[in-house]
């Protein structure tokens, strides 16, 4: 996102977030950076985070130069408890109300990685980068929000959680982020704290380049992705198109909305239905023996 020509500062119309502080993990680049831009443009204080200290400080300086709110950075991997605590401390230091946590940190899985090739170390690293980051930061921020009686958490999952984009640790991590966020939403609802998930589609360094494009085409050739999914993955919009969905979910406009799994990509905004079991067959176990495998096969294929 860039300021209008002739205007050195960001001044969007509509929603304002002055006097509120937000922490955004993985915000030195990509979707996290676009989310931080959108929050800052609305007057919020924003704590940026990333593992590359130089990239982070450059991003902080750039955003602070054209924002009205307080912009600071905390370097390091947010799956480390000390870094997660530093994010909360930095958000609270400016005197604004700590209103939200947005987790955008993540890493890509190597092209072609599968259950046939991934190592234990690679899988564990991917889980740390995705699930570990969300757990560590939510474990720090949730008690603060509960004590305040308000707060919003937005985590980043992926369309890949369904499994049809290949890989192992990446979809597993994103699926776990989805489940953890839903559990947080259910547990904290009585305290006035909301939690939602976004599955974004956007052009970033993780979703661009020859290796990425070839991987998507190969998934299409194998029948794992349909033609529409392949076309969308090869031509995504910039991250500024999905950033307002995150902003909406941490704002008061989303009051009462929690436990949702949303999708956003380019001009598309969607919502996944809440998973529910469909009853295929029923009989009272008090009066009947267990189902036989043949009976199970019959009603599953019906």
C-alpha positions in Angstrom: 0.0 0.0 0.0 1.3 3.5 -0.8 0.0 6.9 0.1 -1.8 9.0 -2.4 0.3 11.1 -4.7 1.3 14.4 -3.0 0.4 13.1 0.4 3.3 11.9 2.6 1.0 10.2 5.1 -1.5 7.4 4.9 -5.1 8.8 5.2 -7.7 6.3 4.2 -11.4 7.1 4.6 -13.7 5.3 7.0 -12.7 3.2 10.0 -10.3 4.8 12.5 -8.3 2.9 15.1 -6.6 5.7 17.0 -5.7 4.9 20.6 -5.4 1.2 20.0 -2.3 -1.0 19.7 -2.0 -4.2 17.6 0.9 -6.7 17.3 1.4 -8.3 13.9 3.8 -11.3 13.6 5.5 -11.9 10.3 5.0 -8.2 9.3 8.3 -7.3 7.8 7.1 -8.6 4.5 4.2 -10.0 2.6 0.7 -10.2 4.0 1.8 -9.2 7.5 3.4 -6.0 6.2 0.2 -5.1 4.3 -1.9 -5.7 7.4 0.4 -3.5 9.5 0.1 -0.8 6.7 -3.7 -0.9 6.9 -3.8 -0.7 10.7 -1.3 2.1 10.8 -3.1 4.0 8.0 -6.1 4.1 10.4 -4.2 5.7 13.2 -3.4 2.5 15.2 -0.1 1.8 17.1 1.5 -1.2 15.5 4.2 -3.6 16.7 5.8 -5.3 13.8 7.7 -8.6 14.0 10.0 -10.6 11.9 13.1 -12.8 12.1 15.2 -10.7 9.8 16.2 -7.7 12.0 17.5 -5.6 9.1 14.3 -6.1 7.0 12.2 -5.4 10.1 13.9 -2.2 11.0 13.7 -0.9 7.4 10.0 -1.7 7.4 9.5 0.0 10.8 11.3 3.2 9.6 9.4 3.3 6.3 6.0 2.9 8.0 6.7 5.2 10.9 7.6 8.0 8.4 4.1 8.0 7.0 1.9 7.0 9.9 0.2 8.9 12.7 0.4 6.0 15.2 3.3 4.6 17.1 5.3 2.1 15.0 7.9 -0.2 16.7 9.5 -3.5 15.9 10.4 -6.7 17.8 12.8 -8.9 16.0 12.9 -12.7 16.5 10.8 -15.8 15.9 7.5 -15.4 17.6 7.3 -19.1 18.6 9.8 -18.3 21.3 8.0 -17.3 24.5 10.5 -14.4 25.2 9.7 -12.8 21.8 6.0 -13.3 22.3 6.2 -11.5 25.7 8.3 -8.7 24.1 5.5 -8.2 21.6 2.9 -7.7 24.3 5.2 -5.4 26.3 6.0 -3.3 23.2 2.3 -3.0 22.4 1.4 -1.9 25.9 4.4 0.5 26.3 2.8 3.3 24.3 -0.2 3.8 26.5 -2.8 2.7 23.9 -5.2 -0.1 24.7 -3.8 -3.4 23.4 -6.7 -4.3 21.2 -5.5 -7.2 19.0 -3.0 -9.8 18.0 -2.7 -10.8 14.3 -0.4 -13.8 13.4 0.9 -13.8 9.9 4.3 -15.5 10.4 5.0 -18.6 8.4 7.4 -20.3 6.0 6.9 -22.3 2.8 7.5 -26.0 2.5 10.1 -27.1 0.0 8.6 -27.7 -3.5 7.8 -31.4 -4.0 7.9 -32.2 -0.3 5.5 -35.0 0.7 4.9 -37.7 3.3 7.3 -39.8 1.1 10.2 -37.4 1.4 9.8 -35.0 4.4 12.2 -35.5 7.3 11.2 -35.3 11.0 13.3 -32.2 11.4 11.6 -30.4 8.4 8.2 -31.4 9.7 9.0 -30.1 13.2 10.3 -26.9 11.9 7.2 -26.2 9.8 5.0 -27.0 12.8 7.0 -24.6 15.0 6.8 -21.8 12.4 3.0 -22.1 12.1 1.3 -23.7 15.1 4.1 -22.9 17.5 4.0 -19.2 16.7 0.3 -19.0 17.2 0.4 -20.9 20.4 3.2 -18.9 21.9 1.7 -15.5 21.1 -1.9 -16.4 22.1 -0.6 -17.9 25.3 0.9 -14.5 26.2 -1.9 -12.2 24.8 -5.0 -14.2 25.9 -4.6 -13.6 29.6 -4.1 -9.9 28.9 -7.3 -9.7 26.9 -9.2 -11.7 29.5 -8.1 -9.3 32.2 -9.2 -6.4 30.0 -12.5 -8.0 29.1 -11.9 -7.3 25.4 -9.5 -8.1 22.6 -9.4 -9.8 19.2 -7.1 -12.5 17.8 -6.8 -13.2 14.1 -4.7 -16.0 12.9 -3.5 -17.0 9.4 -4.3 -20.4 8.0 -4.3 -21.3 4.3 -6.4 -22.9 1.6 -3.7 -25.6 1.9 -5.2 -26.8 5.2 -7.6 -29.0 3.1 -4.6 -30.9 1.8 -5.0 -30.4 -1.9 -2.0 -28.1 -2.3 0.5 -30.8 -1.4 3.1 -30.9 1.4 2.9 -32.2 4.9 4.1 -29.8 7.6 2.6 -26.8 5.9 -1.0 -28.1 5.7 -0.7 -29.8 9.0 0.5 -26.6 10.7 -2.2 -24.5 9.1 -4.9 -27.1 9.9 -3.7 -27.1 13.5 -3.8 -23.2 13.6 -7.4 -23.4 12.5 -8.4 -25.9 15.2 -6.5 -24.0 17.9 -8.1 -20.7 17.0 -11.6 -22.3 17.1 -10.8 -23.7 20.5 -9.5 -20.3 21.7 -12.7 -18.6 20.4 -14.9 -21.1 22.3 -12.9 -20.8 25.5 -12.6 -17.0 25.6 -16.1 -16.0 24.3 -17.4 -15.6 27.9 -14.6 -13.1 28.6 -15.5 -10.9 25.6 -12.4 -12.0 23.6 -12.9 -12.9 19.9 -10.8 -15.2 17.7 -11.1 -15.8 14.0 -9.0 -17.3 11.2 -8.2 -16.0 7.7 -7.1 -18.1 4.8 -5.5 -15.6 2.5 -4.5 -15.7 -1.1 -2.0 -13.1 -2.2 1.2 -12.6 -4.2 4.1 -12.8 -1.8 7.6 -14.2 -1.9 6.2 -17.5 -0.6 3.7 -17.7 -3.5 5.8 -16.5 -6.5 8.7 -17.6 -8.6 9.4 -20.3 -11.1 9.5 -23.1 -8.5 6.2 -22.1 -7.0 4.5 -21.8 -10.4 5.8 -25.2 -11.5 4.6 -26.8 -8.3 1.0 -25.4 -8.8 0.9 -26.6 -12.4 2.1 -30.0 -11.3 -0.6 -30.2 -8.7 -3.1 -29.4 -11.5 -1.6 -32.1 -13.7 -2.0 -34.6 -10.9 -5.6 -33.7 -10.4 -5.1 -32.4 -6.9 -6.1 -28.8 -7.9 -8.9 -28.0 -10.3 -8.4 -25.5 -13.1 -10.0 -22.5 -11.2 -7.7 -23.1 -8.2 -4.6 -23.4 -10.5 -5.5 -20.1 -12.3 -6.1 -18.3 -9.0 -2.9 -19.6 -7.4 -0.8 -18.5 -10.5 -2.4 -15.0 -10.7 -3.1 -13.7 -7.1 -3.7 -10.1 -6.2 -1.3 -8.2 -4.0 -1.5 -8.6 -0.2 -3.2 -5.2 0.2 -6.4 -6.8 -1.1 -6.7 -9.2 1.8 -5.3 -6.9 4.6 -8.7 -5.1 5.2 -10.3 -8.5 6.1 -7.8 -8.7 9.0 -8.5 -5.1 10.0 -12.2 -5.7 10.0 -11.9 -8.8 12.2 -9.9 -6.9 14.9 -12.2 -3.9 14.8 -15.4 -3.2 16.6 -17.2 -3.6 13.3 -16.8 -7.4 13.9 -18.3 -7.3 17.4 -19.9 -10.7 18.1 -18.1 -12.5 15.2 -15.9 -15.2 16.6 -14.8 -18.8 15.8 -15.1 -18.0 12.0 -12.9 -19.4 9.2 -12.7 -16.8 6.5 -11.1 -16.7 3.1 -9.9 -13.6 1.2 -8.1 -13.3 -2.1 -8.2 -10.4 -4.6 -11.9 -9.5 -5.0 -13.1 -12.6 -3.2 -14.2 -12.9 0.4 -15.6 -16.1 1.7 -16.4 -18.1 4.8 -15.9 -21.8 5.3 -18.9 -23.5 7.0 -18.4 -24.8 10.6 -17.5 -28.5 10.3 -20.4 -30.7 11.4 -20.8 -34.5 11.3 -23.4 -35.8 8.9 -25.2 -38.9 10.4 -24.9 -41.7 7.9 -26.6 -44.3 10.1 -27.9 -44.7 13.6 -29.1 -47.4 15.9 -29.3 -47.6 19.7 -26.3 -49.4 21.0 -28.2 -50.5 24.1 -30.3 -52.8 22.0 -28.0 -53.6 19.0 -24.5 -55.1 18.4 -21.7 -53.1 16.8 -21.9 -52.4 13.1 -20.2 -55.0 10.9 -17.7 -53.8 8.3 -20.1 -54.9 5.6 -22.9 -52.7 7.1 -20.6 -49.7 7.4 -19.5 -50.1 3.7 -23.1 -50.2 2.6 -24.2 -46.9 4.3 -20.9 -45.1 3.5 -21.4 -45.9 -0.2 -25.1 -45.2 -0.3 
